[in-house]
Every structure is written in C-alpha cells, then in structure tokens.
C-alpha cells in the first residue's frame, strides 16, 4: 500500500535552516508529483511547493519562494524540502502529499503523517 | 493575492444535509480550478474526499458529492453522521501552477 515516512520533529532557532524528508513506498515514485503543505497550530492548510519527481521541476508559493528548495532522489524514493532563514511563523506541521496520477494530477490523494517544525529565538 | 474563502463553521443535525462552499475573493470558481475537498479530524492528516469538482476519492461514500453552485465550488454531505464532525478544506488550482487552500469549515453534527 502507498505509504510515506516523514522525518522526525525538529526544533530550530530563528535564522537557521531545516531539511525535511519524505520517503515513499508502495508505488512507482516517479509516476506522481509530490507536494508540500504545512499547517500552523490551529490554522488552515497552506500549500508550499511541488516537485515533478520525474524531471525535478519545481514550483513554490510566493510566500516562501527564495527561502525554500525542493529536491528528490528517485533512487531512494525520497523527496526533500529545505527551508532557510527560519522565522517563528514557520512553526508548523509539514506534510508531504502525493498528487493523483495521470489526468487526476490536480489533487492530493495520499498524505504523510507530518513533521513538526518548531522555531524559536 | 488570491484568497479562497469557506464558511468558518457549520452545524448539521444527524441525518441531515449540509452544503459547504468554496469561493474566490476575486472571480468565480470553475471546473478549470479543479476543486478538491479534504477532511481533517484532530491529530490526523487530511484525507481527500472529492477531486476535479465532483469525483469521489477511493473509498469515499456517495453521501459526499461535489459540484459548482453558481460561482462557488460546493461539497454536499447527506445523511450526516456523528463521525462527519471534522474540518473540511477546499483546494483550488490556479492556472499559474499554484494551489491554494480555503480557510476550512468546522462541521459540527448535533
């Protein structure tokens, strides 16, 4: 079955960087794009970025563009998100979410369990 | 900046029907936004319910249906059950390769 194992919780200082990972299993990794979504405590879901796991093309939200990089390692079926120059409002649960395949690319059909990132001064 | 709005909260009686909506602050929602809907319960990851306006995700009962109502996307839940209590989020695809979530609707069944 489709599964995602996300890396463990992180506690960081403001200005630091964090690298999160999302290891996929149960399907052909390069057949589905991967998205990253975060949710601050008690807040809405916020779309952050996506990566074409086949060719590595990426797209980022305007809010975090310039501070974020999404990469993937097809040999390890893993997607990575690096967020730099962390701020307190980056404190959130970060999810990886798989895009539907084929013509159903525009929604997220499976989600990871989330990685908590806490940022403080 | 494009903002997607949903009712902050809604209440439905057990067995009743409720329709949640999803609007754009500027413009109308259409099928070209590929509206999708997700349900999230406390401490859990979101789960897809509806995609591409009106397709049900795998395993989702037909009590859940999606549509375009006027200039909004809509999620209808019929025969509401206690375990339908959750936060419901819509998501829209903007044609510049960006996705946006709505603010979510907290549904209470009582």
HADDOCK unambig.tbl for C-alpha pairs under 7 A between the chains (distance, minus, plus):
assign (segid A and resid 44 and name CA) (segid B and resid 103 and name CA) 5.31 0.50 0.50
assign (segid A and resid 44 and name CA) (segid B and resid 104 and name CA) 6.33 0.50 0.50
assign (segid A and resid 45 and name CA) (segid B and resid 101 and name CA) 6.20 0.50 0.50
assign (segid A and resid 46 and name CA) (segid B and resid 101 and name CA) 6.19 0.50 0.50
assign (segid A and resid 47 and name CA) (segid B and resid 99 and name CA) 6.19 0.50 0.50
assign (segid A and resid 47 and name CA) (segid B and resid 100 and name CA) 6.07 0.50 0.50
assign (segid A and resid 47 and name CA) (segid B and resid 101 and name CA) 6.85 0.50 0.50
assign (segid A and resid 59 and name CA) (segid B and resid 97 and name CA) 6.93 0.50 0.50
assign (segid A and resid 61 and name CA) (segid B and resid 98 and name CA) 6.72 0.50 0.50
assign (segid A and resid 106 and name CA) (segid B and resid 34 and name CA) 6.40 0.50 0.50
assign (segid A and resid 106 and name CA) (segid B and resid 93 and name CA) 6.82 0.50 0.50
assign (segid A and resid 107 and name CA) (segid B and resid 36 and name CA) 6.28 0.50 0.50
assign (segid A and resid 107 and name CA) (segid B and resid 51 and name CA) 6.11 0.50 0.50
assign (segid A and resid 108 and name CA) (segid B and resid 48 and name CA) 6.76 0.50 0.50
assign (segid A and resid 109 and name CA) (segid B and resid 48 and name CA) 5.81 0.50 0.50
assign (segid A and resid 111 and name CA) (segid B and resid 45 and name CA) 6.56 0.50 0.50
assign (segid A and resid 111 and name CA) (segid B and resid 46 and name CA) 6.95 0.50 0.50
assign (segid A and resid 113 and name CA) (segid B and resid 45 and name CA) 5.92 0.50 0.50
